[in-house]
């Protein structure tokens, strides 16, 4: 099922932006250079494992590098791992993730006013793009630095008069891909760049990757664009974030 594929994808997505330690109980993702990125610094603990030894090992590791011990869970129902973490004093944040799947590949009717190219390196222009919005933070920029050289990861930039105004990435695994880092420079928003960006990604995926694509969104304006491009919301996935103070 598609939902199961997305859950598997999400459980392993951090591999493109973090170091990975394979464990018998799951995985540890970490990046000491990007400590404020929770997506880069968390553990995956499998449902059928020795929770006590897994938690002890995971906590010891993160504390040894001065990073808050954290576990992510992606499930269709209540997570057994999450329930056990609660009994061990972990804080929790539970939410139904707003994932959108492109069920129909639709090109939005809008004039093309920007040029796109694949970015093979992260330079000062990308940093300036992220710095235009304080809500994004430096952690997103650092995550891209870690991701750029990974196989099946594609980062694209949109340019107006040779100036970078927007970016988006797509990461492919088998027959499914995740769109991320969809970002328009703050003072350039409202010009239709987001719609053109999604059009470009849709066309690139259709011609080159030929995958089912999905993304996460919680911004009302962005969601309207995604729906125009044929994305439909799925509400079957719950993300749990558990951390130890």
DRENVOKOL-633595 format. One record per residue (C-alpha): x, y, z; residue number from 1; residue in one letter. Coordinates in Angstrom, 1 decimal. Example, Ala and Ser with C-alpha at 12.3 -4.5 7.8 and 13.67 -1.06 7.14 Angstrom:
2
pt c1 12.3, c2 -4.5, c3 7.8, k 1, r a
pt c1 13.7, c2 -1.1, c3 7.1, k 2, r s
***
This chain:
245
pt c1 0.0, c2 0.0, c3 0.0, k 1, r x
pt c1 1.1, c2 3.6, c3 -0.7, k 2, r x
pt c1 0.7, c2 4.6, c3 3.0, k 3, r x
pt c1 3.1, c2 1.8, c3 4.0, k 4, r x
pt c1 5.6, c2 2.9, c3 1.4, k 5, r x
pt c1 5.4, c2 6.5, c3 2.7, k 6, r x
pt c1 5.9, c2 5.4, c3 6.3, k 7, r x
pt c1 9.0, c2 3.4, c3 5.3, k 8, r x
pt c1 10.3, c2 6.4, c3 3.4, k 9, r x
pt c1 9.8, c2 8.7, c3 6.3, k 10, r x
pt c1 11.4, c2 6.3, c3 8.7, k 11, r x
pt c1 14.6, c2 6.4, c3 6.6, k 12, r x
pt c1 14.4, c2 9.9, c3 5.1, k 13, r x
pt c1 17.0, c2 11.3, c3 7.5, k 14, r x
pt c1 19.7, c2 9.2, c3 5.8, k 15, r x
pt c1 20.2, c2 11.9, c3 3.2, k 16, r x
pt c1 20.9, c2 14.7, c3 5.7, k 17, r x
pt c1 22.6, c2 12.9, c3 8.6, k 18, r x
pt c1 25.1, c2 10.3, c3 9.5, k 19, r x
pt c1 23.6, c2 6.9, c3 10.1, k 20, r x
pt c1 24.5, c2 4.2, c3 12.6, k 21, r x
pt c1 22.8, c2 0.8, c3 11.9, k 22, r x
pt c1 21.7, c2 -0.9, c3 15.0, k 23, r x
pt c1 20.0, c2 -4.3, c3 15.7, k 24, r x
pt c1 17.0, c2 -2.4, c3 17.1, k 25, r x
pt c1 16.9, c2 0.3, c3 14.3, k 26, r x
pt c1 18.9, c2 3.3, c3 13.3, k 27, r x
pt c1 20.6, c2 6.4, c3 14.9, k 28, r x
pt c1 20.7, c2 9.5, c3 12.8, k 29, r x
pt c1 23.0, c2 12.4, c3 13.8, k 30, r x
pt c1 24.8, c2 15.5, c3 12.6, k 31, r x
pt c1 26.9, c2 17.2, c3 15.2, k 32, r x
pt c1 27.2, c2 20.2, c3 12.9, k 33, r x
pt c1 23.5, c2 20.7, c3 12.8, k 34, r x
pt c1 22.3, c2 20.1, c3 16.4, k 35, r x
pt c1 19.1, c2 22.1, c3 16.1, k 36, r x
pt c1 17.8, c2 20.0, c3 13.3, k 37, r x
pt c1 15.6, c2 17.4, c3 14.9, k 38, r x
pt c1 15.1, c2 15.7, c3 11.6, k 39, r x
pt c1 18.9, c2 15.1, c3 11.5, k 40, r x
pt c1 19.2, c2 14.0, c3 15.1, k 41, r x
pt c1 16.8, c2 11.2, c3 16.1, k 42, r x
pt c1 16.6, c2 7.5, c3 16.4, k 43, r x
pt c1 14.4, c2 4.9, c3 14.8, k 44, r x
pt c1 13.5, c2 2.0, c3 17.1, k 45, r x
pt c1 11.7, c2 -1.0, c3 15.6, k 46, r x
pt c1 8.5, c2 -2.2, c3 17.1, k 47, r x
pt c1 9.6, c2 -5.7, c3 17.9, k 48, r x
pt c1 12.9, c2 -5.3, c3 19.8, k 49, r x
pt c1 14.3, c2 -5.0, c3 23.3, k 50, r x
pt c1 13.1, c2 -1.5, c3 24.2, k 51, r x
pt c1 15.1, c2 -1.2, c3 27.4, k 52, r x
pt c1 18.5, c2 -1.9, c3 25.8, k 53, r x
pt c1 17.6, c2 0.1, c3 22.7, k 54, r x
pt c1 16.7, c2 3.2, c3 24.7, k 55, r x
pt c1 19.8, c2 2.9, c3 26.9, k 56, r x
pt c1 22.1, c2 2.6, c3 23.9, k 57, r x
pt c1 20.4, c2 5.5, c3 22.1, k 58, r x
pt c1 20.4, c2 7.8, c3 25.1, k 59, r x
pt c1 24.1, c2 7.1, c3 25.8, k 60, r x
pt c1 25.0, c2 7.9, c3 22.3, k 61, r x
pt c1 23.2, c2 11.2, c3 22.0, k 62, r x
pt c1 24.4, c2 12.4, c3 25.5, k 63, r x
pt c1 28.0, c2 11.5, c3 24.5, k 64, r x
pt c1 27.7, c2 14.1, c3 21.7, k 65, r x
pt c1 25.7, c2 16.7, c3 23.7, k 66, r x
pt c1 22.5, c2 16.3, c3 21.6, k 67, r x
pt c1 19.0, c2 15.7, c3 23.1, k 68, r x
pt c1 18.0, c2 12.0, c3 22.9, k 69, r x
pt c1 15.1, c2 11.9, c3 20.5, k 70, r x
pt c1 13.0, c2 9.2, c3 18.7, k 71, r x
pt c1 10.6, c2 9.6, c3 15.8, k 72, r x
pt c1 7.8, c2 7.2, c3 15.0, k 73, r x
pt c1 5.7, c2 7.1, c3 11.9, k 74, r x
pt c1 2.7, c2 4.8, c3 12.1, k 75, r x
pt c1 -0.9, c2 4.3, c3 11.1, k 76, r x
pt c1 -2.0, c2 3.7, c3 14.6, k 77, r x
pt c1 -0.7, c2 4.3, c3 18.1, k 78, r x
pt c1 3.0, c2 3.4, c3 18.3, k 79, r x
pt c1 4.0, c2 0.7, c3 20.8, k 80, r x
pt c1 7.5, c2 2.2, c3 20.9, k 81, r x
pt c1 6.0, c2 5.6, c3 21.7, k 82, r x
pt c1 3.9, c2 4.2, c3 24.5, k 83, r x
pt c1 6.9, c2 2.6, c3 26.1, k 84, r x
pt c1 9.0, c2 5.8, c3 25.8, k 85, r x
pt c1 6.3, c2 7.7, c3 27.7, k 86, r x
pt c1 6.6, c2 5.2, c3 30.6, k 87, r x
pt c1 10.3, c2 6.0, c3 30.6, k 88, r x
pt c1 9.9, c2 9.7, c3 31.2, k 89, r x
pt c1 10.1, c2 10.9, c3 27.6, k 90, r x
pt c1 8.2, c2 14.0, c3 26.5, k 91, r x
pt c1 6.0, c2 13.6, c3 23.5, k 92, r x
pt c1 4.5, c2 15.5, c3 20.6, k 93, r x
pt c1 1.9, c2 13.6, c3 18.5, k 94, r x
pt c1 0.4, c2 14.9, c3 15.2, k 95, r x
pt c1 -1.4, c2 13.7, c3 12.2, k 96, r x
pt c1 1.0, c2 14.6, c3 9.4, k 97, r x
pt c1 -0.5, c2 16.5, c3 6.4, k 98, r x
pt c1 1.1, c2 14.5, c3 3.6, k 99, r x
pt c1 -0.1, c2 15.2, c3 0.1, k 100, r x
pt c1 0.3, c2 12.7, c3 -2.8, k 101, r x
pt c1 0.2, c2 13.7, c3 -6.4, k 102, r x
pt c1 -2.6, c2 11.5, c3 -7.7, k 103, r x
pt c1 -2.9, c2 13.4, c3 -11.0, k 104, r x
pt c1 0.0, c2 15.2, c3 -12.6, k 105, r x
pt c1 -1.4, c2 18.5, c3 -13.5, k 106, r x
pt c1 0.5, c2 21.5, c3 -14.9, k 107, r x
pt c1 -0.8, c2 24.7, c3 -13.4, k 108, r x
pt c1 -1.9, c2 27.3, c3 -16.0, k 109, r x
pt c1 0.5, c2 30.1, c3 -15.3, k 110, r x
pt c1 3.0, c2 32.0, c3 -17.5, k 111, r x
pt c1 6.7, c2 30.9, c3 -17.1, k 112, r x
pt c1 8.7, c2 33.8, c3 -15.8, k 113, r x
pt c1 11.7, c2 32.0, c3 -14.2, k 114, r x
pt c1 14.4, c2 29.7, c3 -15.4, k 115, r x
pt c1 15.3, c2 26.5, c3 -13.6, k 116, r x
pt c1 18.6, c2 24.6, c3 -13.2, k 117, r x
pt c1 19.8, c2 21.7, c3 -11.1, k 118, r x
pt c1 22.1, c2 22.9, c3 -8.3, k 119, r x
pt c1 25.2, c2 20.7, c3 -7.8, k 120, r x
pt c1 26.6, c2 22.6, c3 -4.8, k 121, r x
pt c1 25.3, c2 24.9, c3 -2.0, k 122, r x
pt c1 26.7, c2 28.4, c3 -2.3, k 123, r x
pt c1 26.1, c2 31.8, c3 -0.8, k 124, r x
pt c1 23.0, c2 32.5, c3 -2.8, k 125, r x
pt c1 21.3, c2 29.5, c3 -1.3, k 126, r x
pt c1 22.3, c2 30.7, c3 2.2, k 127, r x
pt c1 20.9, c2 34.2, c3 1.5, k 128, r x
pt c1 17.7, c2 32.6, c3 0.3, k 129, r x
pt c1 17.2, c2 30.8, c3 3.6, k 130, r x
pt c1 18.3, c2 33.8, c3 5.6, k 131, r x
pt c1 15.5, c2 35.8, c3 4.1, k 132, r x
pt c1 13.0, c2 34.1, c3 6.5, k 133, r x
pt c1 13.9, c2 33.8, c3 10.1, k 134, r x
pt c1 11.4, c2 31.0, c3 10.6, k 135, r x
pt c1 13.4, c2 28.7, c3 8.4, k 136, r x
pt c1 16.6, c2 28.9, c3 10.5, k 137, r x
pt c1 20.1, c2 27.8, c3 9.6, k 138, r x
pt c1 19.4, c2 24.2, c3 10.2, k 139, r x
pt c1 17.6, c2 23.9, c3 6.9, k 140, r x
pt c1 20.6, c2 25.3, c3 5.0, k 141, r x
pt c1 22.9, c2 22.9, c3 6.8, k 142, r x
pt c1 20.7, c2 19.9, c3 6.0, k 143, r x
pt c1 20.9, c2 20.8, c3 2.3, k 144, r x
pt c1 24.7, c2 20.9, c3 2.6, k 145, r x
pt c1 24.6, c2 17.3, c3 3.9, k 146, r x
pt c1 22.1, c2 16.2, c3 1.2, k 147, r x
pt c1 23.5, c2 17.6, c3 -2.0, k 148, r x
pt c1 25.9, c2 14.8, c3 -2.9, k 149, r x
pt c1 23.5, c2 11.9, c3 -2.1, k 150, r x
pt c1 22.4, c2 9.6, c3 -4.8, k 151, r x
pt c1 18.9, c2 10.2, c3 -6.2, k 152, r x
pt c1 18.8, c2 13.6, c3 -4.5, k 153, r x
pt c1 18.0, c2 16.5, c3 -6.8, k 154, r x
pt c1 18.0, c2 20.2, c3 -5.9, k 155, r x
pt c1 16.7, c2 22.8, c3 -8.3, k 156, r x
pt c1 16.9, c2 26.6, c3 -8.2, k 157, r x
pt c1 14.6, c2 29.1, c3 -9.9, k 158, r x
pt c1 16.2, c2 32.2, c3 -11.3, k 159, r x
pt c1 15.0, c2 35.7, c3 -12.4, k 160, r x
pt c1 17.6, c2 37.8, c3 -14.1, k 161, r x
pt c1 20.2, c2 35.3, c3 -12.9, k 162, r x
pt c1 19.1, c2 35.9, c3 -9.3, k 163, r x
pt c1 18.0, c2 32.8, c3 -7.2, k 164, r x
pt c1 14.4, c2 33.3, c3 -6.1, k 165, r x
pt c1 13.3, c2 29.8, c3 -5.1, k 166, r x
pt c1 14.4, c2 26.2, c3 -4.6, k 167, r x
pt c1 12.9, c2 22.7, c3 -4.3, k 168, r x
pt c1 14.3, c2 19.3, c3 -3.9, k 169, r x
pt c1 13.2, c2 15.8, c3 -4.8, k 170, r x
pt c1 14.6, c2 12.6, c3 -3.4, k 171, r x
pt c1 13.8, c2 9.3, c3 -5.1, k 172, r x
pt c1 13.7, c2 5.8, c3 -3.7, k 173, r x
pt c1 12.4, c2 3.0, c3 -6.0, k 174, r x
pt c1 9.0, c2 4.1, c3 -7.3, k 175, r x
pt c1 8.3, c2 6.8, c3 -4.9, k 176, r x
pt c1 9.8, c2 10.3, c3 -4.3, k 177, r x
pt c1 9.5, c2 13.0, c3 -1.7, k 178, r x
pt c1 9.5, c2 16.7, c3 -2.5, k 179, r x
pt c1 11.1, c2 18.9, c3 0.1, k 180, r x
pt c1 12.8, c2 22.3, c3 0.6, k 181, r x
pt c1 10.1, c2 24.1, c3 -1.4, k 182, r x
pt c1 11.1, c2 27.7, c3 -0.5, k 183, r x
pt c1 10.7, c2 31.1, c3 -2.1, k 184, r x
pt c1 12.7, c2 34.1, c3 -1.0, k 185, r x
pt c1 10.6, c2 36.1, c3 1.4, k 186, r x
pt c1 10.5, c2 39.3, c3 -0.6, k 187, r x
pt c1 9.7, c2 37.5, c3 -3.8, k 188, r x
pt c1 6.6, c2 35.7, c3 -2.7, k 189, r x
pt c1 3.3, c2 36.4, c3 -4.4, k 190, r x
pt c1 4.7, c2 36.4, c3 -7.9, k 191, r x
pt c1 3.6, c2 32.9, c3 -8.9, k 192, r x
pt c1 7.1, c2 31.4, c3 -8.4, k 193, r x
pt c1 5.8, c2 28.6, c3 -6.2, k 194, r x
pt c1 3.3, c2 27.4, c3 -8.9, k 195, r x
pt c1 6.0, c2 27.5, c3 -11.6, k 196, r x
pt c1 8.4, c2 25.6, c3 -9.3, k 197, r x
pt c1 5.8, c2 22.8, c3 -8.7, k 198, r x
pt c1 5.2, c2 22.7, c3 -12.5, k 199, r x
pt c1 8.9, c2 22.2, c3 -13.1, k 200, r x
pt c1 9.1, c2 19.4, c3 -10.5, k 201, r x
pt c1 6.0, c2 17.7, c3 -11.9, k 202, r x
pt c1 7.5, c2 17.8, c3 -15.4, k 203, r x
pt c1 10.9, c2 16.6, c3 -14.3, k 204, r x
pt c1 9.4, c2 13.7, c3 -12.3, k 205, r x
pt c1 7.2, c2 12.7, c3 -15.2, k 206, r x
pt c1 10.0, c2 12.7, c3 -17.8, k 207, r x
pt c1 12.9, c2 11.4, c3 -15.7, k 208, r x
pt c1 12.0, c2 9.7, c3 -12.4, k 209, r x
pt c1 8.5, c2 8.5, c3 -13.2, k 210, r x
pt c1 7.6, c2 8.1, c3 -9.6, k 211, r x
pt c1 4.6, c2 8.8, c3 -7.3, k 212, r x
pt c1 5.6, c2 11.9, c3 -5.5, k 213, r x
pt c1 4.5, c2 13.2, c3 -2.1, k 214, r x
pt c1 5.2, c2 16.1, c3 0.2, k 215, r x
pt c1 4.5, c2 17.5, c3 3.6, k 216, r x
pt c1 2.6, c2 20.8, c3 3.9, k 217, r x
pt c1 0.9, c2 22.9, c3 6.6, k 218, r x
pt c1 0.8, c2 26.3, c3 4.9, k 219, r x
pt c1 -2.6, c2 27.2, c3 3.6, k 220, r x
pt c1 -1.4, c2 29.1, c3 0.5, k 221, r x
pt c1 1.1, c2 26.4, c3 -0.4, k 222, r x
pt c1 -1.6, c2 23.7, c3 0.0, k 223, r x
pt c1 -3.8, c2 25.5, c3 -2.5, k 224, r x
pt c1 -1.0, c2 25.4, c3 -5.1, k 225, r x
pt c1 -0.3, c2 21.7, c3 -4.5, k 226, r x
pt c1 -4.0, c2 20.9, c3 -4.9, k 227, r x
pt c1 -4.0, c2 22.7, c3 -8.2, k 228, r x
pt c1 -1.1, c2 20.4, c3 -9.3, k 229, r x
pt c1 -3.1, c2 17.3, c3 -8.5, k 230, r x
pt c1 -2.0, c2 16.6, c3 -4.9, k 231, r x
pt c1 -4.5, c2 15.0, c3 -2.6, k 232, r x
pt c1 -4.2, c2 14.9, c3 1.2, k 233, r x
pt c1 -3.8, c2 11.5, c3 3.0, k 234, r x
pt c1 -4.6, c2 11.4, c3 6.7, k 235, r x
pt c1 -3.5, c2 8.0, c3 7.6, k 236, r x
pt c1 -0.1, c2 8.7, c3 9.1, k 237, r x
pt c1 0.8, c2 9.7, c3 12.7, k 238, r x
pt c1 4.2, c2 11.1, c3 13.6, k 239, r x
pt c1 5.4, c2 10.8, c3 17.2, k 240, r x
pt c1 8.3, c2 12.8, c3 18.5, k 241, r x
pt c1 9.7, c2 11.7, c3 21.8, k 242, r x
pt c1 12.6, c2 13.4, c3 23.6, k 243, r x
pt c1 14.4, c2 13.2, c3 27.0, k 244, r x
pt c1 15.2, c2 16.5, c3 28.7, k 245, r x
***
